[in-house]
Amino acid sequence: MHMSNFGGNNGFILLVVLFVLLVIVGNNYPMGGYGY
């Protein structure tokens, strides 16, 4: 996946933070069927 729009490491860190937030939300509120 080429995320050249975000500009280097900042975009990658942002994606990692969003993924971690999704995992935390999936753990706290298992409404979407994520079972992490």
mmCIF entry with sequence, helices, sheets and N, C-alpha, C, O atoms, coordinates in Angstrom:
data_MODEL
# 
_entry.id   MODEL 
# 
_entity.id                         1 
_entity.type                       polymer 
_entity.pdbx_number_of_molecules   1 
# 
_entity_poly.entity_id                      1 
_entity_poly.type                           'polypeptide(L)' 
_entity_poly.nstd_linkage                   no 
_entity_poly.nstd_monomer                   no 
_entity_poly.pdbx_seq_one_letter_code       MHMSNFGGNNGFILLVVLFVLLVIVGNNYPMGGYGY 
_entity_poly.pdbx_seq_one_letter_code_can   MHMSNFGGNNGFILLVVLFVLLVIVGNNYPMGGYGY 
_entity_poly.pdbx_strand_id                 A 
# 
loop_
_entity_poly_seq.entity_id 
_entity_poly_seq.num 
_entity_poly_seq.mon_id 
_entity_poly_seq.hetero 
1 1  MET n 
1 2  HIS n 
1 3  MET n 
1 4  SER n 
1 5  ASN n 
1 6  PHE n 
1 7  GLY n 
1 8  GLY n 
1 9  ASN n 
1 10 ASN n 
1 11 GLY n 
1 12 PHE n 
1 13 ILE n 
1 14 LEU n 
1 15 LEU n 
1 16 VAL n 
1 17 VAL n 
1 18 LEU n 
1 19 PHE n 
1 20 VAL n 
1 21 LEU n 
1 22 LEU n 
1 23 VAL n 
1 24 ILE n 
1 25 VAL n 
1 26 GLY n 
1 27 ASN n 
1 28 ASN n 
1 29 TYR n 
1 30 PRO n 
1 31 MET n 
1 32 GLY n 
1 33 GLY n 
1 34 TYR n 
1 35 GLY n 
1 36 TYR n 
# 
_struct_asym.id          A 
_struct_asym.entity_id   1 
# 
_struct_conf.conf_type_id            HELX_P 
_struct_conf.id                      HELX_P1 
_struct_conf.pdbx_PDB_helix_id       AA1 
_struct_conf.beg_label_comp_id       ASN 
_struct_conf.beg_label_asym_id       A 
_struct_conf.beg_label_seq_id        9 
_struct_conf.pdbx_beg_PDB_ins_code   ? 
_struct_conf.end_label_comp_id       ASN 
_struct_conf.end_label_asym_id       A 
_struct_conf.end_label_seq_id        28 
_struct_conf.pdbx_end_PDB_ins_code   ? 
_struct_conf.beg_auth_comp_id        ASN 
_struct_conf.beg_auth_asym_id        A 
_struct_conf.beg_auth_seq_id         9 
_struct_conf.end_auth_comp_id        ASN 
_struct_conf.end_auth_asym_id        A 
_struct_conf.end_auth_seq_id         28 
_struct_conf.pdbx_PDB_helix_class    1 
_struct_conf.details                 ? 
_struct_conf.pdbx_PDB_helix_length   20 
# 
_struct_conf_type.id          HELX_P 
_struct_conf_type.criteria    ? 
_struct_conf_type.reference   ? 
# 
loop_
_atom_site.group_PDB 
_atom_site.id 
_atom_site.type_symbol 
_atom_site.label_atom_id 
_atom_site.label_alt_id 
_atom_site.label_comp_id 
_atom_site.label_asym_id 
_atom_site.label_entity_id 
_atom_site.label_seq_id 
_atom_site.pdbx_PDB_ins_code 
_atom_site.Cartn_x 
_atom_site.Cartn_y 
_atom_site.Cartn_z 
_atom_site.occupancy 
_atom_site.B_iso_or_equiv 
_atom_site.pdbx_formal_charge 
_atom_site.auth_seq_id 
_atom_site.auth_comp_id 
_atom_site.auth_asym_id 
_atom_site.auth_atom_id 
_atom_site.pdbx_PDB_model_num 
ATOM 1   N N  . MET A 1 1  ? 0.842   -1.194  0.000  1.00 0.00 ? 1  MET A N  1 
ATOM 2   C CA . MET A 1 1  ? 0.000   0.000   0.000  1.00 0.00 ? 1  MET A CA 1 
ATOM 3   C C  . MET A 1 1  ? 0.880   1.246   0.000  1.00 0.00 ? 1  MET A C  1 
ATOM 4   O O  . MET A 1 1  ? 1.657   1.463   0.929  1.00 0.00 ? 1  MET A O  1 
ATOM 5   N N  . HIS A 1 2  ? 0.757   2.054   -1.031 1.00 0.00 ? 2  HIS A N  1 
ATOM 6   C CA . HIS A 1 2  ? 1.523   3.294   -1.098 1.00 0.00 ? 2  HIS A CA 1 
ATOM 7   C C  . HIS A 1 2  ? 0.678   4.440   -0.569 1.00 0.00 ? 2  HIS A C  1 
ATOM 8   O O  . HIS A 1 2  ? -0.296  4.849   -1.201 1.00 0.00 ? 2  HIS A O  1 
ATOM 9   N N  . MET A 1 3  ? 1.055   4.954   0.589  1.00 0.00 ? 3  MET A N  1 
ATOM 10  C CA . MET A 1 3  ? 0.320   6.071   1.179  1.00 0.00 ? 3  MET A CA 1 
ATOM 11  C C  . MET A 1 3  ? 1.155   7.340   1.023  1.00 0.00 ? 3  MET A C  1 
ATOM 12  O O  . MET A 1 3  ? 1.521   7.968   2.017  1.00 0.00 ? 3  MET A O  1 
ATOM 13  N N  . SER A 1 4  ? 1.453   7.716   -0.205 1.00 0.00 ? 4  SER A N  1 
ATOM 14  C CA . SER A 1 4  ? 2.295   8.882   -0.433 1.00 0.00 ? 4  SER A CA 1 
ATOM 15  C C  . SER A 1 4  ? 1.551   10.172  -0.138 1.00 0.00 ? 4  SER A C  1 
ATOM 16  O O  . SER A 1 4  ? 2.165   11.235  -0.050 1.00 0.00 ? 4  SER A O  1 
ATOM 17  N N  . ASN A 1 5  ? 0.228   10.093  0.015  1.00 0.00 ? 5  ASN A N  1 
ATOM 18  C CA . ASN A 1 5  ? -0.539  11.301  0.284  1.00 0.00 ? 5  ASN A CA 1 
ATOM 19  C C  . ASN A 1 5  ? -0.286  11.822  1.694  1.00 0.00 ? 5  ASN A C  1 
ATOM 20  O O  . ASN A 1 5  ? -0.357  13.029  1.927  1.00 0.00 ? 5  ASN A O  1 
ATOM 21  N N  . PHE A 1 6  ? 0.007   10.930  2.633  1.00 0.00 ? 6  PHE A N  1 
ATOM 22  C CA . PHE A 1 6  ? 0.168   11.346  4.019  1.00 0.00 ? 6  PHE A CA 1 
ATOM 23  C C  . PHE A 1 6  ? 1.553   11.935  4.262  1.00 0.00 ? 6  PHE A C  1 
ATOM 24  O O  . PHE A 1 6  ? 1.714   12.782  5.141  1.00 0.00 ? 6  PHE A O  1 
ATOM 25  N N  . GLY A 1 7  ? 2.532   11.512  3.518  1.00 0.00 ? 7  GLY A N  1 
ATOM 26  C CA . GLY A 1 7  ? 3.852   12.107  3.652  1.00 0.00 ? 7  GLY A CA 1 
ATOM 27  C C  . GLY A 1 7  ? 4.763   11.359  4.597  1.00 0.00 ? 7  GLY A C  1 
ATOM 28  O O  . GLY A 1 7  ? 5.091   11.883  5.662  1.00 0.00 ? 7  GLY A O  1 
ATOM 29  N N  . GLY A 1 8  ? 5.183   10.157  4.252  1.00 0.00 ? 8  GLY A N  1 
ATOM 30  C CA . GLY A 1 8  ? 6.237   9.482   4.999  1.00 0.00 ? 8  GLY A CA 1 
ATOM 31  C C  . GLY A 1 8  ? 5.782   8.852   6.301  1.00 0.00 ? 8  GLY A C  1 
ATOM 32  O O  . GLY A 1 8  ? 4.712   8.249   6.378  1.00 0.00 ? 8  GLY A O  1 
ATOM 33  N N  . ASN A 1 9  ? 6.615   9.002   7.325  1.00 0.00 ? 9  ASN A N  1 
ATOM 34  C CA . ASN A 1 9  ? 6.407   8.286   8.581  1.00 0.00 ? 9  ASN A CA 1 
ATOM 35  C C  . ASN A 1 9  ? 5.200   8.801   9.342  1.00 0.00 ? 9  ASN A C  1 
ATOM 36  O O  . ASN A 1 9  ? 4.586   8.044   10.095 1.00 0.00 ? 9  ASN A O  1 
ATOM 37  N N  . ASN A 1 10 ? 4.840   10.073  9.167  1.00 0.00 ? 10 ASN A N  1 
ATOM 38  C CA . ASN A 1 10 ? 3.690   10.606  9.891  1.00 0.00 ? 10 ASN A CA 1 
ATOM 39  C C  . ASN A 1 10 ? 2.423   9.868   9.496  1.00 0.00 ? 10 ASN A C  1 
ATOM 40  O O  . ASN A 1 10 ? 1.592   9.567   10.353 1.00 0.00 ? 10 ASN A O  1 
ATOM 41  N N  . GLY A 1 11 ? 2.264   9.574   8.224  1.00 0.00 ? 11 GLY A N  1 
ATOM 42  C CA . GLY A 1 11 ? 1.088   8.839   7.775  1.00 0.00 ? 11 GLY A CA 1 
ATOM 43  C C  . GLY A 1 11 ? 1.079   7.425   8.313  1.00 0.00 ? 11 GLY A C  1 
ATOM 44  O O  . GLY A 1 11 ? 0.026   6.904   8.683  1.00 0.00 ? 11 GLY A O  1 
ATOM 45  N N  . PHE A 1 12 ? 2.242   6.800   8.359  1.00 0.00 ? 12 PHE A N  1 
ATOM 46  C CA . PHE A 1 12 ? 2.319   5.429   8.882  1.00 0.00 ? 12 PHE A CA 1 
ATOM 47  C C  . PHE A 1 12 ? 1.968   5.404   10.365 1.00 0.00 ? 12 PHE A C  1 
ATOM 48  O O  . PHE A 1 12 ? 1.231   4.529   10.819 1.00 0.00 ? 12 PHE A O  1 
ATOM 49  N N  . ILE A 1 13 ? 2.499   6.366   11.119 1.00 0.00 ? 13 ILE A N  1 
ATOM 50  C CA . ILE A 1 13 ? 2.186   6.449   12.550 1.00 0.00 ? 13 ILE A CA 1 
ATOM 51  C C  . ILE A 1 13 ? 0.696   6.700   12.737 1.00 0.00 ? 13 ILE A C  1 
ATOM 52  O O  . ILE A 1 13 ? 0.081   6.131   13.639 1.00 0.00 ? 13 ILE A O  1 
ATOM 53  N N  . LEU A 1 14 ? 0.113   7.543   11.895 1.00 0.00 ? 14 LEU A N  1 
ATOM 54  C CA . LEU A 1 14 ? -1.320  7.819   11.993 1.00 0.00 ? 14 LEU A CA 1 
ATOM 55  C C  . LEU A 1 14 ? -2.131  6.560   11.738 1.00 0.00 ? 14 LEU A C  1 
ATOM 56  O O  . LEU A 1 14 ? -3.109  6.297   12.438 1.00 0.00 ? 14 LEU A O  1 
ATOM 57  N N  . LEU A 1 15 ? -1.733  5.778   10.738 1.00 0.00 ? 15 LEU A N  1 
ATOM 58  C CA . LEU A 1 15 ? -2.446  4.531   10.453 1.00 0.00 ? 15 LEU A CA 1 
ATOM 59  C C  . LEU A 1 15 ? -2.321  3.549   11.613 1.00 0.00 ? 15 LEU A C  1 
ATOM 60  O O  . LEU A 1 15 ? -3.282  2.859   11.950 1.00 0.00 ? 15 LEU A O  1 
ATOM 61  N N  . VAL A 1 16 ? -1.143  3.485   12.222 1.00 0.00 ? 16 VAL A N  1 
ATOM 62  C CA . VAL A 1 16 ? -0.952  2.583   13.365 1.00 0.00 ? 16 VAL A CA 1 
ATOM 63  C C  . VAL A 1 16 ? -1.829  3.014   14.535 1.00 0.00 ? 16 VAL A C  1 
ATOM 64  O O  . VAL A 1 16 ? -2.441  2.177   15.197 1.00 0.00 ? 16 VAL A O  1 
ATOM 65  N N  . VAL A 1 17 ? -1.888  4.320   14.789 1.00 0.00 ? 17 VAL A N  1 
ATOM 66  C CA . VAL A 1 17 ? -2.719  4.829   15.887 1.00 0.00 ? 17 VAL A CA 1 
ATOM 67  C C  . VAL A 1 17 ? -4.183  4.520   15.626 1.00 0.00 ? 17 VAL A C  1 
ATOM 68  O O  . VAL A 1 17 ? -4.903  4.115   16.539 1.00 0.00 ? 17 VAL A O  1 
ATOM 69  N N  . LEU A 1 18 ? -4.634  4.708   14.384 1.00 0.00 ? 18 LEU A N  1 
ATOM 70  C CA . LEU A 1 18 ? -6.029  4.404   14.057 1.00 0.00 ? 18 LEU A CA 1 
ATOM 71  C C  . LEU A 1 18 ? -6.316  2.922   14.234 1.00 0.00 ? 18 LEU A C  1 
ATOM 72  O O  . LEU A 1 18 ? -7.383  2.552   14.723 1.00 0.00 ? 18 LEU A O  1 
ATOM 73  N N  . PHE A 1 19 ? -5.369  2.063   13.841 1.00 0.00 ? 19 PHE A N  1 
ATOM 74  C CA . PHE A 1 19 ? -5.569  0.625   13.991 1.00 0.00 ? 19 PHE A CA 1 
ATOM 75  C C  . PHE A 1 19 ? -5.651  0.236   15.462 1.00 0.00 ? 19 PHE A C  1 
ATOM 76  O O  . PHE A 1 19 ? -6.488  -0.580  15.847 1.00 0.00 ? 19 PHE A O  1 
ATOM 77  N N  . VAL A 1 20 ? -4.774  0.825   16.287 1.00 0.00 ? 20 VAL A N  1 
ATOM 78  C CA . VAL A 1 20 ? -4.803  0.538   17.727 1.00 0.00 ? 20 VAL A CA 1 
ATOM 79  C C  . VAL A 1 20 ? -6.121  1.002   18.329 1.00 0.00 ? 20 VAL A C  1 
ATOM 80  O O  . VAL A 1 20 ? -6.692  0.313   19.175 1.00 0.00 ? 20 VAL A O  1 
ATOM 81  N N  . LEU A 1 21 ? -6.611  2.165   17.902 1.00 0.00 ? 21 LEU A N  1 
ATOM 82  C CA . LEU A 1 21 ? -7.901  2.645   18.403 1.00 0.00 ? 21 LEU A CA 1 
ATOM 83  C C  . LEU A 1 21 ? -9.019  1.699   18.001 1.00 0.00 ? 21 LEU A C  1 
ATOM 84  O O  . LEU A 1 21 ? -9.927  1.447   18.793 1.00 0.00 ? 21 LEU A O  1 
ATOM 85  N N  . LEU A 1 22 ? -8.969  1.170   16.780 1.00 0.00 ? 22 LEU A N  1 
ATOM 86  C CA . LEU A 1 22 ? -9.989  0.213   16.346 1.00 0.00 ? 22 LEU A CA 1 
ATOM 87  C C  . LEU A 1 22 ? -9.938  -1.051  17.189 1.00 0.00 ? 22 LEU A C  1 
ATOM 88  O O  . LEU A 1 22 ? -10.980 -1.607  17.539 1.00 0.00 ? 22 LEU A O  1 
ATOM 89  N N  . VAL A 1 23 ? -8.731  -1.511  17.519 1.00 0.00 ? 23 VAL A N  1 
ATOM 90  C CA . VAL A 1 23 ? -8.604  -2.712  18.349 1.00 0.00 ? 23 VAL A CA 1 
ATOM 91  C C  . VAL A 1 23 ? -9.154  -2.451  19.747 1.00 0.00 ? 23 VAL A C  1 
ATOM 92  O O  . VAL A 1 23 ? -9.842  -3.300  20.314 1.00 0.00 ? 23 VAL A O  1 
ATOM 93  N N  . ILE A 1 24 ? -8.851  -1.274  20.304 1.00 0.00 ? 24 ILE A N  1 
ATOM 94  C CA . ILE A 1 24 ? -9.339  -0.938  21.651 1.00 0.00 ? 24 ILE A CA 1 
ATOM 95  C C  . ILE A 1 24 ? -10.858 -0.826  21.645 1.00 0.00 ? 24 ILE A C  1 
ATOM 96  O O  . ILE A 1 24 ? -11.520 -1.319  22.558 1.00 0.00 ? 24 ILE A O  1 
ATOM 97  N N  . VAL A 1 25 ? -11.409 -0.188  20.632 1.00 0.00 ? 25 VAL A N  1 
ATOM 98  C CA . VAL A 1 25 ? -12.870 -0.064  20.539 1.00 0.00 ? 25 VAL A CA 1 
ATOM 99  C C  . VAL A 1 25 ? -13.495 -1.440  20.349 1.00 0.00 ? 25 VAL A C  1 
ATOM 100 O O  . VAL A 1 25 ? -14.561 -1.719  20.900 1.00 0.00 ? 25 VAL A O  1 
ATOM 101 N N  . GLY A 1 26 ? -12.841 -2.302  19.576 1.00 0.00 ? 26 GLY A N  1 
ATOM 102 C CA . GLY A 1 26 ? -13.346 -3.657  19.392 1.00 0.00 ? 26 GLY A CA 1 
ATOM 103 C C  . GLY A 1 26 ? -13.323 -4.448  20.688 1.00 0.00 ? 26 GLY A C  1 
ATOM 104 O O  . GLY A 1 26 ? -14.191 -5.289  20.922 1.00 0.00 ? 26 GLY A O  1 
ATOM 105 N N  . ASN A 1 27 ? -12.330 -4.181  21.533 1.00 0.00 ? 27 ASN A N  1 
ATOM 106 C CA . ASN A 1 27 ? -12.257 -4.877  22.818 1.00 0.00 ? 27 ASN A CA 1 
ATOM 107 C C  . ASN A 1 27 ? -13.321 -4.364  23.776 1.00 0.00 ? 27 ASN A C  1 
ATOM 108 O O  . ASN A 1 27 ? -13.944 -5.149  24.491 1.00 0.00 ? 27 ASN A O  1 
ATOM 109 N N  . ASN A 1 28 ? -13.531 -3.055  23.794 1.00 0.00 ? 28 ASN A N  1 
ATOM 110 C CA . ASN A 1 28 ? -14.451 -2.474  24.765 1.00 0.00 ? 28 ASN A CA 1 
ATOM 111 C C  . ASN A 1 28 ? -15.899 -2.603  24.320 1.00 0.00 ? 28 ASN A C  1 
ATOM 112 O O  . ASN A 1 28 ? -16.785 -2.867  25.133 1.00 0.00 ? 28 ASN A O  1 
ATOM 113 N N  . TYR A 1 29 ? -16.134 -2.416  23.026 1.00 0.00 ? 29 TYR A N  1 
ATOM 114 C CA . TYR A 1 29 ? -17.498 -2.441  22.517 1.00 0.00 ? 29 TYR A CA 1 
ATOM 115 C C  . TYR A 1 29 ? -17.596 -3.464  21.391 1.00 0.00 ? 29 TYR A C  1 
ATOM 116 O O  . TYR A 1 29 ? -17.504 -3.089  20.222 1.00 0.00 ? 29 TYR A O  1 
ATOM 117 N N  . PRO A 1 30 ? -17.781 -4.749  21.708 1.00 0.00 ? 30 PRO A N  1 
ATOM 118 C CA . PRO A 1 30 ? -17.813 -5.782  20.652 1.00 0.00 ? 30 PRO A CA 1 
ATOM 119 C C  . PRO A 1 30 ? -19.141 -5.795  19.911 1.00 0.00 ? 30 PRO A C  1 
ATOM 120 O O  . PRO A 1 30 ? -19.861 -6.794  19.930 1.00 0.00 ? 30 PRO A O  1 
ATOM 121 N N  . MET A 1 31 ? -19.465 -4.673  19.252 1.00 0.00 ? 31 MET A N  1 
ATOM 122 C CA . MET A 1 31 ? -20.722 -4.592  18.510 1.00 0.00 ? 31 MET A CA 1 
ATOM 123 C C  . MET A 1 31 ? -20.510 -4.947  17.046 1.00 0.00 ? 31 MET A C  1 
ATOM 124 O O  . MET A 1 31 ? -21.430 -5.419  16.377 1.00 0.00 ? 31 MET A O  1 
ATOM 125 N N  . GLY A 1 32 ? -19.285 -4.717  16.544 1.00 0.00 ? 32 GLY A N  1 
ATOM 126 C CA . GLY A 1 32 ? -19.051 -4.933  15.125 1.00 0.00 ? 32 GLY A CA 1 
ATOM 127 C C  . GLY A 1 32 ? -18.605 -6.344  14.808 1.00 0.00 ? 32 GLY A C  1 
ATOM 128 O O  . GLY A 1 32 ? -18.385 -6.665  13.640 1.00 0.00 ? 32 GLY A O  1 
ATOM 129 N N  . GLY A 1 33 ? -18.466 -7.184  15.795 1.00 0.00 ? 33 GLY A N  1 
ATOM 130 C CA . GLY A 1 33 ? -18.037 -8.556  15.573 1.00 0.00 ? 33 GLY A CA 1 
ATOM 131 C C  . GLY A 1 33 ? -16.561 -8.694  15.395 1.00 0.00 ? 33 GLY A C  1 
ATOM 132 O O  . GLY A 1 33 ? -16.099 -9.656  14.781 1.00 0.00 ? 33 GLY A O  1 
ATOM 133 N N  . TYR A 1 34 ? -15.772 -7.723  15.936 1.00 0.00 ? 34 TYR A N  1 
ATOM 134 C CA . TYR A 1 34 ? -14.303 -7.800  15.821 1.00 0.00 ? 34 TYR A CA 1 
ATOM 135 C C  . TYR A 1 34 ? -13.717 -8.752  16.807 1.00 0.00 ? 34 TYR A C  1 
ATOM 136 O O  . TYR A 1 34 ? -12.544 -8.383  16.742 1.00 0.00 ? 34 TYR A O  1 
ATOM 137 N N  . GLY A 1 35 ? -13.724 -9.481  17.459 1.00 0.00 ? 35 GLY A N  1 
ATOM 138 C CA . GLY A 1 35 ? -13.359 -10.271 18.579 1.00 0.00 ? 35 GLY A CA 1 
ATOM 139 C C  . GLY A 1 35 ? -11.915 -10.295 18.921 1.00 0.00 ? 35 GLY A C  1 
ATOM 140 O O  . GLY A 1 35 ? -11.347 -11.330 19.272 1.00 0.00 ? 35 GLY A O  1 
ATOM 141 N N  . TYR A 1 36 ? -11.289 -9.068  18.808 1.00 0.00 ? 36 TYR A N  1 
ATOM 142 C CA . TYR A 1 36 ? -9.853  -9.030  19.108 1.00 0.00 ? 36 TYR A CA 1 
ATOM 143 C C  . TYR A 1 36 ? -9.652  -9.116  20.613 1.00 0.00 ? 36 TYR A C  1 
ATOM 144 O O  . TYR A 1 36 ? -8.516  -9.101  21.087 1.00 0.00 ? 36 TYR A O  1 
# 
